[in-house]
Amino acid sequence: MYKAVLASLFIISLLQGCASPKVPVRMLMPAKYSEPTNYKRVAVLPFKGPHGEEVAGKLEARLVKIRVKEEGKPWFDVYERERLKEALRELRLGRSGLVDPASAAKIGRFIGVQGIYMGRINEYDVDYNHYKATRSYCAEKNKKGKCLDWREKTVYCKRRQVVFEFTPKLVDVENARVVYSSPYRQAITHRACDGGFADSDEYVMRNAIYHALSDFAKDVAPHFEAQFIAIKDSADDLRGEAETYFKSGVEFAKNERLERGCRFWERARDAGGKSMPLLYNLGVCAEYHGDFETAHEWYYQADEMLMKPDKEVSGALKRIQHKMDARRKLGNQLRQSR
């Protein structure tokens, strides 16, 4: 599924006018917050506020889906909701007892988890505003279809704003300390005139919740991100075999065969080719294979050949430094997770 999505996006990238062709690169990124990654066995209590139980169920399902390998086991071991309800009944805790960190820690120790997610729904609203607008229309056309008489009319419109915001908290069950808390907000606005909206309020709210939970998931666990990286498709200073190999590499890369393209660019280098576009593309290959140190070296060499800044090379140097920093952070999270 993920490869199919990448392929579709790759095709779209080739249709974006005269911009440099781009190739997809996928990387496992660290969580924004390292502390939550240490709590692998967790449970999710109902949230306080409107639709709190529904949102907590969606958050639980989102946690279960998080994997750092496509076929690997889930990152989090989430305590089953039905078993949690039984534990709450056994402890004789009603909903009023679910909003206090000390009570959450007590529940967590009872069921044997490391952390408890709880929280609050801050906003769950759908608002409508009505207004008038002016539209131009053609009242008369000639036989060739050209408008002869433009007029204006008043139309009645409405604006819909769907807002969802929630604040999850993670409680350490050993000491009842809140180790993570952050608000997440999604606001989606639609306008329609002389008619209704294509999507229902419920559908748009589900979409807002989905995106808020996706942001949450990126903050609390490692996750995959896809980027499209531009390649250089011309190198005017190459000659002979080096030029031929470079062009062949570009053609393969444009046709979703970057691996083969990289082999041609290596041949161009072995044939004595040394140009900024070639060095840059070799950096893209190293980045694609996850060898960020080598990629940084190729990008640095490409930059050294420039007499003035190149947007893509400058961007590559910043991007690869960010990726090296992210990999170090990710390594710490993978080692320290319990």
C-alpha positions, 0 to 999 in steps of 0.5 A: 500500500505504501509503495503504491502511494509513493508511486502515485505521488512520484507520477504527480511530481513528474507532472509539475511543469518544468521543475526538476524531476524528483524522486521519493525517499522514505525515512524513519523519523524520531518522535518529537517528544522522547519521553512518551516513547519510553512507555511501551505498555499503556492504557487509554482512559476515556477523555473528559468532555464531549465525545470523550470516550469516542475520541479515546477509542480512536486514540487507542486504535491509532496507538495500536497501528504504530509500527517502526517496521511494516511487518513488525509488531506494534510499537505500543502494547495497548491494554484492551478496552474491555479488560480496562472497563472490568478493572474500573468496575473492580476498583469501583471508579466512576467517570469522576475518578478518571480525570485525576493523575493519582487515580490514573496511576492507581489504575495503571498499577492495578492492570500492570501498564507503565503509562496511562493516557488521559485527557480532555476534549477542549473543542468539538464544534460545528459553526455556521455563518450566513452571508451574501455575495455577488456573482457575475453571469452571462445573460446573453451570448452570440452564436459563437458563444461570446458573452454580450451581456454580463450582469451581477446577481446576489447569491446566498452563501454559508460558511461552515467551520469544524473545530476539534481540539484535545489535550492528551496527557501521559501519566507515569503509573509509578509516581503519578507524574504527567510526563507528556501533555500537548494540545492538538487542534484542527480547524476545517472551513468550507464555503458554499453558495446557492447549495449545500456542502458536499460532505456532511458535518460528521464526515468533516469532524471525523477528518479533523479528528483523524488529522489531530490524532496523526499529529499526536502519533508523530509526537509520541512514537517514531514514524515514517515520512516520505520526501521528494528530492529533486535530481539534476537532469542536465550536466553541460560540462560532461563529455563522452562516456560520462555524459552518456552515463549521466543522461542514462541515469536521469532517464532511469530515475525519471521512470521510478528506477533510481537504483539503476540510475545511481549505477549509471551515475557511478559509471559516469564518475568512474569515467572521469566525470566531475561536475556539480550535477553529477556530484549532487545526484550521487549525494541523492543516491547516498541519501536514498540508501540512508548513508547520510554521511556519504551524502553530506560529503557528495553535497559538500563537494557539489557545493564547492564547485559552485561560483554562486549558491544553488537552491537545491544544493543548499537545501540538500546540505540543510536537509541532510544535516537535519536527517543526521541529527534526527537519526541520532535522536531516533537511535536514542529513542530505540535504545531507551524504549522499555 
